[in-house]
Amino acid sequence: MINHFFFKKKQYKFDYTYILLVLTVIWQWCIIFNKEKEQNNLKIELTRKEQILSLLNGNCKLHYTYSEKQLSEFTLIDRIGQKIKFTTFIGDKDMIILKYSPNNCSSCIQFCLSLIERLGSITSYNNVAIIINDTTEREFHKISGILPPEIPLYMTDDSVFDDILSIENIPYIFLADSSLQLKDLFIPMKEIPAHADTYIRLMQKKYFSDNTTTAMEQL
């Protein structure tokens, strides 16, 4: 009986030791798993930051390549087919222009359109315009039926934009005036919306600071 008692006691002790050992192994595996998870998350975050830096670097290079580029006079065609020279259209005011082609990436176009709408709502739609090139009249009329009617929309058949970011095939925004220069050229990146927010604030402050503070706070 005594021997049986000690045997059971030993067995319980063995069971307890075994359970403790198993729990220790599980705990160690949890630590290893969490460390691997943290390392993977860190790698993903570092990769994302590297991609953002690469995008910003490329964006800056393109900006300095084409910024202040001199345009030649060109003709605009409005929604109802009337033609007007660009310098006549713009007069003596500053205007933010979104230039894109239907051949540009569709998500990039959508992002740029949302920016130009925000700029128009903040600074007045009289201070923004959209110019489309590389399009047909039929396609232009289809686009004009989709875009907000309050935003001035034009197409051009002239080749004035053919050598600007044509290889990159991306839409862009710039400040235009009667000098026909590409000022404050901006290539929006949908991957970095905060970059676009900063640009909007800078443009509002630099050229349209007379607008109300309330409009600015809409950002």
C-alpha positions as a Markdown table, in Angstrom:
| # | Residue | x | y | z |
|---|---|---|---|---|
| 1 | Met | 0.0 | 0.0 | 0.0 |
| 2 | Ile | 2.8 | 2.4 | 0.9 |
| 3 | Asn | 4.7 | 1.4 | -2.2 |
| 4 | His | 1.5 | 2.0 | -4.3 |
| 5 | Phe | 1.2 | 5.5 | -2.6 |
| 6 | Phe | 4.7 | 6.5 | -3.5 |
| 7 | Phe | 4.3 | 5.2 | -7.0 |
| 8 | Lys | 1.2 | 7.4 | -7.6 |
| 9 | Lys | 3.0 | 10.3 | -6.0 |
| 10 | Lys | 5.8 | 9.8 | -8.4 |
| 11 | Gln | 3.5 | 9.5 | -11.3 |
| 12 | Tyr | 1.8 | 12.7 | -10.4 |
| 13 | Lys | 5.1 | 14.4 | -10.1 |
| 14 | Phe | 6.1 | 13.0 | -13.5 |
| 15 | Asp | 2.8 | 14.2 | -15.1 |
| 16 | Tyr | 3.2 | 17.7 | -13.6 |
| 17 | Thr | 6.8 | 17.9 | -14.9 |
| 18 | Tyr | 5.7 | 16.8 | -18.3 |
| 19 | Ile | 2.9 | 19.3 | -18.5 |
| 20 | Leu | 5.3 | 22.1 | -17.3 |
| 21 | Leu | 7.8 | 21.0 | -20.0 |
| 22 | Val | 5.1 | 21.2 | -22.7 |
| 23 | Leu | 3.9 | 24.6 | -21.6 |
| 24 | Thr | 7.5 | 25.9 | -21.6 |
| 25 | Val | 8.0 | 24.6 | -25.2 |
| 26 | Ile | 4.7 | 26.3 | -26.3 |
| 27 | Trp | 5.7 | 29.5 | -24.6 |
| 28 | Gln | 9.1 | 29.5 | -26.3 |
| 29 | Trp | 7.4 | 28.8 | -29.6 |
| 30 | Cys | 5.1 | 31.8 | -29.0 |
| 31 | Ile | 8.0 | 34.0 | -28.3 |
| 32 | Ile | 9.8 | 32.9 | -31.5 |
| 33 | Phe | 6.6 | 33.3 | -33.5 |
| 34 | Asn | 6.0 | 36.8 | -32.2 |
| 35 | Lys | 9.6 | 37.8 | -33.0 |
| 36 | Glu | 9.3 | 36.4 | -36.5 |
| 37 | Lys | 6.0 | 38.3 | -36.9 |
| 38 | Glu | 7.5 | 41.5 | -35.7 |
| 39 | Gln | 10.5 | 41.0 | -38.0 |
| 40 | Asn | 8.2 | 40.4 | -41.0 |
| 41 | Asn | 6.1 | 43.5 | -40.2 |
| 42 | Leu | 9.3 | 45.5 | -39.9 |
| 43 | Lys | 10.5 | 44.2 | -43.3 |
| 44 | Ile | 7.1 | 45.1 | -44.9 |
| 45 | Glu | 7.2 | 48.6 | -43.3 |
| 46 | Leu | 10.8 | 49.1 | -44.5 |
| 47 | Thr | 9.9 | 47.9 | -48.0 |
| 48 | Arg | 6.9 | 50.3 | -48.1 |
| 49 | Lys | 9.1 | 53.2 | -47.0 |
| 50 | Glu | 11.7 | 52.4 | -49.6 |
| 51 | Gln | 9.0 | 52.3 | -52.2 |
| 52 | Ile | 7.7 | 55.7 | -51.1 |
| 53 | Leu | 11.2 | 57.2 | -51.1 |
| 54 | Ser | 11.7 | 55.8 | -54.6 |
| 55 | Leu | 8.4 | 57.4 | -55.7 |
| 56 | Leu | 9.3 | 60.7 | -54.2 |
| 57 | Asn | 12.8 | 60.7 | -55.7 |
| 58 | Gly | 11.4 | 59.9 | -59.2 |
| 59 | Asn | 8.7 | 62.6 | -58.7 |
| 60 | Cys | 11.3 | 65.2 | -57.8 |
| 61 | Lys | 13.4 | 64.4 | -60.8 |
| 62 | Leu | 10.5 | 64.7 | -63.2 |
| 63 | His | 9.4 | 67.9 | -61.4 |
| 64 | Tyr | 12.7 | 69.6 | -62.0 |
| 65 | Thr | 12.9 | 68.3 | -65.6 |
| 66 | Tyr | 9.7 | 69.9 | -66.7 |
| 67 | Ser | 9.0 | 72.7 | -64.3 |
| 68 | Glu | 9.1 | 76.2 | -65.8 |
| 69 | Lys | 9.0 | 74.6 | -69.3 |
| 70 | Gln | 7.9 | 77.1 | -71.9 |
| 71 | Leu | 4.7 | 76.2 | -73.8 |
| 72 | Ser | 3.8 | 77.6 | -77.2 |
| 73 | Glu | 0.3 | 79.1 | -77.9 |
| 74 | Phe | -2.4 | 76.5 | -78.4 |
| 75 | Thr | -6.1 | 76.2 | -79.0 |
| 76 | Leu | -8.7 | 74.9 | -76.6 |
| 77 | Ile | -12.0 | 73.4 | -77.5 |
| 78 | Asp | -14.8 | 73.6 | -74.9 |
| 79 | Arg | -17.8 | 71.3 | -74.2 |
| 80 | Ile | -19.9 | 72.7 | -77.0 |
| 81 | Gly | -17.2 | 72.8 | -79.6 |
| 82 | Gln | -16.2 | 76.4 | -79.4 |
| 83 | Lys | -12.5 | 77.2 | -79.9 |
| 84 | Ile | -10.4 | 79.7 | -78.0 |
| 85 | Lys | -6.7 | 80.5 | -77.7 |
| 86 | Phe | -5.2 | 79.5 | -74.3 |
| 87 | Thr | -3.8 | 83.0 | -73.6 |
| 88 | Thr | -7.3 | 84.5 | -74.3 |
| 89 | Phe | -8.9 | 82.0 | -72.1 |
| 90 | Ile | -6.6 | 82.5 | -69.1 |
| 91 | Gly | -6.3 | 86.3 | -69.5 |
| 92 | Asp | -4.3 | 87.9 | -66.6 |
| 93 | Lys | -5.2 | 85.4 | -63.9 |
| 94 | Asp | -3.5 | 82.4 | -62.3 |
| 95 | Met | -5.2 | 79.1 | -62.9 |
| 96 | Ile | -4.5 | 75.5 | -61.8 |
| 97 | Ile | -4.7 | 73.1 | -64.7 |
| 98 | Leu | -5.1 | 69.4 | -64.7 |
| 99 | Lys | -3.7 | 67.9 | -67.9 |
| 100 | Tyr | -4.4 | 64.3 | -68.7 |
| 101 | Ser | -5.0 | 61.9 | -71.5 |
| 102 | Pro | -7.5 | 59.0 | -71.6 |
| 103 | Asn | -4.5 | 56.8 | -72.2 |
| 104 | Asn | -3.1 | 57.6 | -68.7 |
| 105 | Cys | -3.7 | 55.1 | -65.9 |
| 106 | Ser | -7.4 | 55.3 | -64.9 |
| 107 | Ser | -6.8 | 55.2 | -61.1 |
| 108 | Cys | -4.2 | 58.0 | -61.5 |
| 109 | Ile | -6.8 | 60.1 | -63.4 |
| 110 | Gln | -9.5 | 59.5 | -60.8 |
| 111 | Phe | -7.1 | 60.6 | -58.0 |
| 112 | Cys | -6.2 | 63.8 | -60.0 |
| 113 | Leu | -9.8 | 64.6 | -60.7 |
| 114 | Ser | -10.6 | 64.4 | -57.0 |
| 115 | Leu | -7.7 | 66.8 | -56.3 |
| 116 | Ile | -8.9 | 69.3 | -58.9 |
| 117 | Glu | -12.4 | 69.2 | -57.5 |
| 118 | Arg | -11.1 | 69.9 | -54.0 |
| 119 | Leu | -9.0 | 72.8 | -55.3 |
| 120 | Gly | -12.0 | 74.2 | -57.2 |
| 121 | Ser | -14.2 | 73.9 | -54.1 |
| 122 | Ile | -11.6 | 75.7 | -52.0 |
| 123 | Thr | -10.4 | 78.4 | -54.4 |
| 124 | Ser | -13.4 | 78.8 | -56.7 |
| 125 | Tyr | -14.0 | 76.7 | -59.9 |
| 126 | Asn | -13.0 | 79.8 | -61.9 |
| 127 | Asn | -9.4 | 79.1 | -60.8 |
| 128 | Val | -9.2 | 75.6 | -62.1 |
| 129 | Ala | -9.6 | 73.8 | -65.4 |
| 130 | Ile | -9.1 | 70.4 | -67.0 |
| 131 | Ile | -7.3 | 70.0 | -70.4 |
| 132 | Ile | -7.5 | 66.7 | -72.2 |
| 133 | Asn | -5.3 | 65.7 | -75.1 |
| 134 | Asp | -4.9 | 62.6 | -77.2 |
| 135 | Thr | -8.6 | 62.2 | -77.5 |
| 136 | Thr | -11.4 | 62.3 | -80.1 |
| 137 | Glu | -14.4 | 64.5 | -80.1 |
| 138 | Arg | -16.7 | 61.6 | -79.4 |
| 139 | Glu | -14.6 | 60.5 | -76.4 |
| 140 | Phe | -14.3 | 64.1 | -75.2 |
| 141 | His | -18.1 | 64.5 | -75.2 |
| 142 | Lys | -18.5 | 61.2 | -73.3 |
| 143 | Ile | -16.0 | 62.5 | -70.7 |
| 144 | Ser | -17.7 | 65.9 | -70.4 |
| 145 | Gly | -21.0 | 64.2 | -69.6 |
| 146 | Ile | -19.4 | 62.4 | -66.6 |
| 147 | Leu | -17.3 | 65.2 | -65.1 |
| 148 | Pro | -18.9 | 67.9 | -62.9 |
| 149 | Pro | -20.2 | 70.7 | -65.2 |
| 150 | Glu | -18.9 | 73.5 | -62.8 |
| 151 | Ile | -15.3 | 72.6 | -63.7 |
| 152 | Pro | -14.1 | 74.2 | -67.0 |
| 153 | Leu | -13.2 | 71.3 | -69.3 |
| 154 | Tyr | -11.4 | 71.6 | -72.6 |
| 155 | Met | -9.6 | 69.4 | -75.1 |
| 156 | Thr | -6.8 | 70.3 | -77.5 |
| 157 | Asp | -5.7 | 68.8 | -80.8 |
| 158 | Asp | -2.4 | 70.7 | -80.6 |
| 159 | Ser | 0.9 | 68.9 | -79.9 |
| 160 | Val | 2.0 | 71.3 | -77.2 |
| 161 | Phe | 1.9 | 68.7 | -74.5 |
| 162 | Asp | 3.4 | 65.8 | -76.5 |
| 163 | Asp | 6.9 | 66.1 | -75.1 |
| 164 | Ile | 5.9 | 66.5 | -71.5 |
| 165 | Leu | 5.7 | 63.3 | -69.4 |
| 166 | Ser | 4.6 | 61.4 | -72.5 |
| 167 | Ile | 6.9 | 58.5 | -71.8 |
| 168 | Glu | 5.7 | 58.2 | -68.2 |
| 169 | Asn | 2.1 | 58.4 | -69.4 |
| 170 | Ile | 0.8 | 60.1 | -66.3 |
| 171 | Pro | -1.5 | 63.0 | -65.6 |
| 172 | Tyr | -0.2 | 66.2 | -63.9 |
| 173 | Ile | -1.2 | 69.5 | -62.4 |
| 174 | Phe | 0.4 | 72.9 | -62.9 |
| 175 | Leu | -0.1 | 76.6 | -62.4 |
| 176 | Ala | -0.7 | 78.5 | -65.6 |
| 177 | Asp | -0.8 | 82.1 | -66.5 |
| 178 | Ser | -0.3 | 84.3 | -69.6 |
| 179 | Ser | 3.4 | 83.6 | -69.6 |
| 180 | Leu | 2.7 | 80.0 | -70.9 |
| 181 | Gln | 5.1 | 78.4 | -68.4 |
| 182 | Leu | 4.5 | 75.2 | -66.5 |
| 183 | Lys | 4.8 | 76.6 | -63.0 |
| 184 | Asp | 4.6 | 74.6 | -59.8 |
| 185 | Leu | 4.4 | 71.3 | -61.7 |
| 186 | Phe | 3.0 | 68.6 | -59.6 |
| 187 | Ile | 2.7 | 64.8 | -60.3 |
| 188 | Pro | 0.1 | 63.5 | -57.9 |
| 189 | Met | 0.8 | 60.0 | -56.4 |
| 190 | Lys | -2.2 | 58.2 | -55.2 |
| 191 | Glu | 0.1 | 56.1 | -53.0 |
| 192 | Ile | 1.0 | 59.2 | -51.0 |
| 193 | Pro | -2.2 | 61.2 | -50.5 |
| 194 | Ala | -0.5 | 63.4 | -47.8 |
| 195 | His | 1.8 | 64.6 | -50.5 |
| 196 | Ala | -1.1 | 65.9 | -52.5 |
| 197 | Asp | -2.7 | 67.5 | -49.4 |
| 198 | Thr | 0.5 | 69.5 | -48.8 |
| 199 | Tyr | 0.5 | 70.7 | -52.5 |
| 200 | Ile | -3.1 | 71.9 | -52.2 |
| 201 | Arg | -2.3 | 73.9 | -49.1 |
| 202 | Leu | 0.8 | 75.4 | -50.7 |
| 203 | Met | -1.1 | 76.4 | -53.8 |
| 204 | Gln | -4.0 | 77.9 | -51.9 |
| 205 | Lys | -1.6 | 79.9 | -49.7 |
| 206 | Lys | 0.7 | 81.0 | -52.6 |
| 207 | Tyr | -1.9 | 82.0 | -55.2 |
| 208 | Phe | -5.3 | 82.2 | -53.6 |
| 209 | Ser | -4.7 | 83.4 | -50.1 |
| 210 | Asp | -7.6 | 85.9 | -50.3 |
| 211 | Asn | -10.0 | 82.9 | -50.0 |
| 212 | Thr | -11.7 | 82.4 | -46.7 |
| 213 | Thr | -10.1 | 80.5 | -43.9 |
| 214 | Thr | -13.3 | 78.3 | -43.8 |
| 215 | Ala | -12.6 | 77.1 | -47.3 |
| 216 | Met | -9.1 | 76.2 | -46.3 |
| 217 | Glu | -10.3 | 74.2 | -43.3 |
| 218 | Gln | -12.2 | 71.9 | -45.6 |
| 219 | Leu | -8.9 | 70.1 | -46.2 |
